[in-house]
Amino acid sequence: MRKVKPVRKLGRTAAHRKATLSNLSTQLLIHKRIETTEAKAKETRRVVEKIITKARKGTVHAQREIFKSIRDKQAIRMLFEEIVGKVGLRNGGYTRVIKLAPRYGDAAKMAVIELVDYTEAPLTSQASGKQDRAKRVKGSKKITESIAE
């Protein structure tokens, strides 16, 4: 008996769905992080994981295969030069989907999809604490002078 692989149809025809996932994948490769609905994020993850796995081969054939689905030269250049270099040793799991609060207008489930090795830690340095203190305390010349140095 034939088993059908489950695919989220996203309320679109096949061609529209393919174009949507291609555009989302392109933007994810360029910006490293995008916000979209949860269903689109999970489908985009399936597409991007396969693309990055193909790109790890680094051959011209791999570039041509990827260009069939990602029609943006800038995105492909970034994929082969930058992204593959960072995730080259990773055996899959190149992306993560983080769920967000529902969208205000229609209460759609929202999520952020991002490349794993491109997450940035929040700024927690001594200098930022001194600047905050300098703003709060009036007439604190010593603190503002030490920041200026």
N, C-alpha and C positions, 0 to 999 in steps of 0.2 A: 504494500500500500504506500502511495506517495505521501510524504509528509511535507507540508508547506512551511517554509521558514517565515516566522512572524515578522512583519514589517509595519511600522507605523505609517499610515497613509497620509496623515496630516491634512486631511480634507482637500486634497489636490489630485489632479490627474497625474499620470506617471511622468509626463514631460515636465510639468510644473514642479513636481516633487524633486525631480532630478536637478532642475535649475536652482531651486531653493537650497538644496543641500550643497550644491556646488558653490553658490554664493556664500553661504555660511562658512563652508570650509575655507574658502579663499580669505574671508575676513578674519577667521581665527588664525590662519597662518601669518597674516600681515600684522594683526594687532595683538596676538598672543592671548587675548581674553575678550569674550563677547558676552553680552547679556541677551537672552532670548527665552522662549517658552521652554518648559521642561522637556516636552516631547521632541521639539526640534533639537534641543541640546543633546538628548540621548541618541537621536538618529545621526546627528553630526559627528558625535563621538565615534560611531561605527565607521563612518566614511573616513575620518581623519586618521584613525588608527591604522587602517589599511594603507592609506597614502604614505604615512610616515614609514611604515614597515617596508613598502616598496622603495622608498627614497633611500633607505639605509644601504641598499645595494650599490648606489652611486654610479650606475651605468647610464649610458645614453638611452638604452632601451627603457630603463626605468623612468627617465625623464619624459620620454615620449608617451609612455603609458599613463603617467600622472597628468600630462598635458591634455589628455582626452577628457578628464573630469575637471581639472583646474585650468581654466583658460586665461590665466594671468601670469605673465612672465616674471613680474616682480615677486609674486608669491612663490613661484617655483624657485626663483633664485634664492630667496630667503630660506626656503625649505632645505635646499641642498647645501648652502653655504653655512647657515647659522643654526638652524633647528637640528639637523642631523648631527652636527658636531656636538651639540649639548646632550642629545638623547641617544647617541650612538651605542652606548653600552647597556642601555635599558632594554629589557626583553618584553616590551609591550607596556600598556598602561601609561601612554604618553599624555593623556588628558585627564582632567577631573571635572565632574559636574557638581556644583554646589547649589543647593536649593535656596531660593529666596522667598520673600513674602509675596503673596498674590498681587497681581497687577491691579491698580486702582480702578481702571475703567470697566473691565469685564471679569475681574477676579480670576484671570488665567494663572495657572501655576507657572512661576518664573524661575529661572536658573541662570547661573553663570557657568560657562564652559571655558576652561583655560588650559594652556599647556603647563605640565607639571613643573618643569625646571625653570619657568619664567615667573614664578610668584615672587613678589617683593615683600620684604618684612617692613613693618611700619618703622618710621624714624624714631629711634630712642637713643639720642645722644646727649651728652652733657651740655653741648652748646645750645640745643633747643630749649632745655630747661632753664638755662641762664637768660635766654631771650624772653621767655615767658615771665620770669621773675622781674626782669628789667622793665617790662611793660606794666606789671602790677604795682611795683614799688616806685613811687614818685621820688625823683631826686637821687636815684641810685647811680651816681657817676662811676663808682668803682666797677660795678657790674657791666655797664655799657662800654666802658673803656676796655675791659678785658675781652669783651666780645669783638670789639673793633680790631684788636690785635690779631 
